Amino acid sequence: MKKTFEIGDEVYVRDPGRFVEGATCIVGTIATITRDCDDQWVYWLFNEGNPATFDLMRFQAADLGKRIGTPLSQLGSQPGQPGWEKFCAIARSWGYD
């Protein structure tokens, strides 16, 4: 069976409340990949989105999706703010100065 994700991929967890009660977001980076006793790929995720959960979490491929783009929380709208440079880079990529 082919691996769906690779080490270093940034992913989100589908239906995070199923894994951590009350969680609305679990995002992170694939830290390692193993196989379980049924020979299925298991993805170990460094959790970056919900500090109330464990640092390293275990998921199947069906539980994960790839992150696309830059979260709004990582953009700044004023010079000198964290995320301002990323905001400018995105604007330039769309043809704005």
N, C-alpha and C positions, 0 to 999 in steps of 0.2 A: 504494500500500500504506500502511495506517495505522500510525503509530508506536505501539509498545506502551508505552513509557516516556517520561517527560518529564525535562527538565533539573531537577536537584534531588531526583529520586526516590532514596530509599535502597533499595539492592538487594543481593542476595547472588548469588554465582556458583554455578550447579549444577555439580557434579563438578569442584571447583577443582584437583584433582590432574592433570586433563587439560591444564591451562594452565601450572601451575607444579609441577614435580616435588616431591612430598612435602607440598604445601599441603593443609590440612584445612579452611581457611576463607578465602574472599576476599569481603569486604563493602566497600561504599563508596557514593558518591553519584555519580549521572550528572552529568558535567561538561559534556559537549557531545555533540551528535548530528550525524552526517554520513551521506552515502550512499556505498556502494561502487560499483565499476564494474558490478555486476549490478543496480543501483538498489535494493539492500537497505539498510535502516537499520543504521547502525553506532553503537554506544553506547560512549562513552569514559568510563571509570570512574576516579575518584580512589580508589585502593585504601586502605582503612583497616584491613583485618583481617590482613594478613600483611606485616610489615616487610621480609621477604626478597625481595619482588617489586617491580616497577616502580611508580612513583607514579601513572602514568596507563596504563590498560590498555584494550584494544579488544575488544568482544564483540558478538555478534549477539543478537537478542531471545531466541532459544531457549536461550541460555546463562545467562540471568538470571531471577531471581525477585524479587518485592517483599518487603522486610523487613516483618514484622508484629510489633508489640509492642516491648517494651524488653528487650534482652539482660540476663540475670542479672548479667553482669559490670558493668553500669552501675547496679546497685541496691546500696544500703547498708542494713544491718539494724540499725545503731546510730546514735543521734543524734550528729551531728558528723562522721560518715563521709561521703565522697563518695557521692552517690547516695541519701542518706537522704531528701531532699525528694521525689525521684521515687518512692521506695518509699511515702512517705506519700500522695502524690497518687494512686497506684494503689489503695492501701488505701481512701482516701476514695471513689474511684469505685465501689468495691464495697460501700459503706455502712458501713465501719469507721472509727472515730475515730483 
